[in-house]
Amino acid sequence: MKHIFQIVVVSVLAALFALPAQAAKYQEMEVADGGSISGQVTYTGKVKMRTVLPTKDKDVCGKARKEPTILVGEGGAVQDAVVYIKEIASGKAWPEMARPVINNVDCIFEPRVQVAKRGKVDILNSDPVLHNSHGYYGKATAFNVALPFKDAKVTKILKRNGVVRTDCDAHGWMLGWVVVVPNPYHMQTGADGNFMIDNVPPGDYTLVVWQESVGETEIPISVQAGATTDASVQLN
Amino acid sequence: MKKIIAIVSVAAAIGAAAIVGLSMQTAGGKTGEVTSGRSLFDYPATTGNIDPVLSEGIEVTPRLLEHGEWVFRGLCIGCHGASGDGNGAVWELGDLYAKDHKLPRKPRDFTEAVYKLRSTPSGSLPTDVDLFKSISRGLIHEQDMPAFKFLPERDRWAVVAYIKTFSDRWEEEAEWQEDPIEITDPPPPDEDSIVAGKEVYALMQCEQCHGPVGKGDGPSAPGLEDDAGLPIVPRDFTDATQFVGSSDPKGIYQTFTTGLDGTPMPSFADFLDETQRWQLVWYVISLRPEFDLEATRTQMMSATKGKQVAEASMEQ
C-alpha cells in the first residue's frame, strides 16, 4: 500500500513536471485569412552513391549494388524531401493520417522515407529472415524490435518529434527514415520535387527542408493573408 | 582551461576510485564479495541484493537533487562527466589514466537518456527502480560500471533523481511512458523445458548473433556496433560473468523481452508466451558448463516449498 502511495506521488510529480512540455504542444484552431507556402526542392550537385553490400541472407537481400543518397529527377527535382514549419503554436487541424508502417521487404525499408505524427507505428517483416528494426532519434534508441520471421508485426510508439533513422543491426546496410512532424504544416515531395502547404496563419516562420543525405535546411519565410509565398530551395 | 578541468576531473576520479575501493573493501570484509586488489573495477556485480528496501522511491525535492549532485560529483563524474554526457576524464583520457582500466564501452550518456537495463519496453525510459538497480549492482565488468550498493539507499535515490535532470526526455515523454513488464517467479527447469527452449532459441533466430550454441559467434556478430559507434560483441552465453544485465533467470527474461537499448540487442516482447520465455531462459542458462539441472531444480523446489511453508505459518 505504501508503495502504491509513493508511486502515485511520483506520478503526480512527473505529471506536474510534464506540464510545460504539454503547454508547448500544437493547438488546433480555425484559420481565417490563411496564406500558402509553395515551391520546389531541387538539387544540382553531384549525386553521391551509397554502396549496399549484403553480407548475409543474400538470397533474400540481393546482390551488392549502389543507390543514390538523394533522389533527383528532371530539372533537379528532389523526391522524398520533407518540408515543414519548424515552430508554430497554433493553426489548422491535423488531417487524418494513417498509422505509419515500416515494412522490411527484401531487406529494404518500405517506404524509405515517410512523415508521421507522434504516436503509434507498425513495424512489419515481409522477409523469411530475422530483422531487427532499430530506430533512433539522433543517437538515442527510439525502438529496437526483433522480427524473427515472415509476417512478424510489432507496434511501437514514436514518442517525440524529430527525424527517426531506422537501421537493422542484422543487416547493417539497411536504412529508412520517419520524420515525426510537430504540426500539420508539412509535405513530403514527390518526383516533381514540389510542395504546397496551405491554410497557414499569416506571420513569420522558419521552414525546414529535410533530406536524408543533406540534413536540415532552414529557410526564413513570411506568410501573408490570402497570398502564396514561394519558398523554392536548392539544396547543396 | 579544458586541460585543467580534465586534470581536476582525473584527480576527482582517482579520489572517487580510492573512496569506492576503500568502501568496497569494507563491504567485502563483511560479505566476501571483493575478490582481488583491483578495487573499483573488480567486483562480481551480479550477486547480492540490489533491490531497494526502503521504498520504491523517494520524493524528489530540491534538497534531494542537491544531494544527488553532490554524490554524482564525488563518484560518477570521473566517467560520466560533469554534464552527464559520458565524456568524463576516465573516458576522455583513457590511455593516460590507466591502460588496464581503459573503458571498453563509453560511459552512459545521460543527456540521451538511453539505458540498457530496463523493465520497460524498447525505446522507453527506464523506471526509477531500474536505475536504482543499475547503480546498485553495476554492469558487467566489460562495461566497467561498478556496483554502488554500498552507498546508503538515500544516496542512490538521490543520484537517480539527479541523473534524470540531464535530459528533457523525462518531461517530454511523460505522457507516452509505457508500463514495465511483469516478471513472475521462474518455474523450476526440467529436461523438457530445456529441449523446448532450444526450439524457441531457433524460432527466435537467436543464433543469428549468439551462434548455434550461444558462443556469441553467429553470422550477424561481426561488425555490430553500439550507440557510440564502438564495436560490440553478442554475449557468450556460456560465461555467466559476461552478461550485461543480471545473469539470473529473471534478468535474462527481462533482457530478451525489453532488449538492451543502445546496443544491437532487440526486444523480443511480441512473439513469445510466458511458458516459451521461461523455456528460453532455461535453455540459455543450460549452455553454461557449470549448469547442473538436478541441483538447480532441487534447490528451486525446496525454496518454493520453504516459501509455501513460511506463508502457511504466516497465515496461521
Interface residues (C-beta under 8 A of the other chain):
Chain A: K2 H3 Q6 I7 V9 V10 L13 A14 A15 F17 A18 P20 A21 Q22 T55 K56 R118 V129 L130 N132 S133 H134 G135 Y136 G138 K139 A140 T141 A142 F143 N144 V145 A146 P148 F149 A152 K153 V154 K156 I157 K159 R160 D169 A170 H171 G172
Chain B: S55 E56 G57 E59 V60 D109 E112 A113 V114 P121 S122 G123 S124 D128 D168 R169 W170 E171 E172 E173 A174 E175 W176 Q177 E178 L203 M204 Q205 Q208 C209 P219 S220 G223 L224 D227 A228 G259 D261 G262 P264 M265 P266 S267 F268 A269 D270 F271
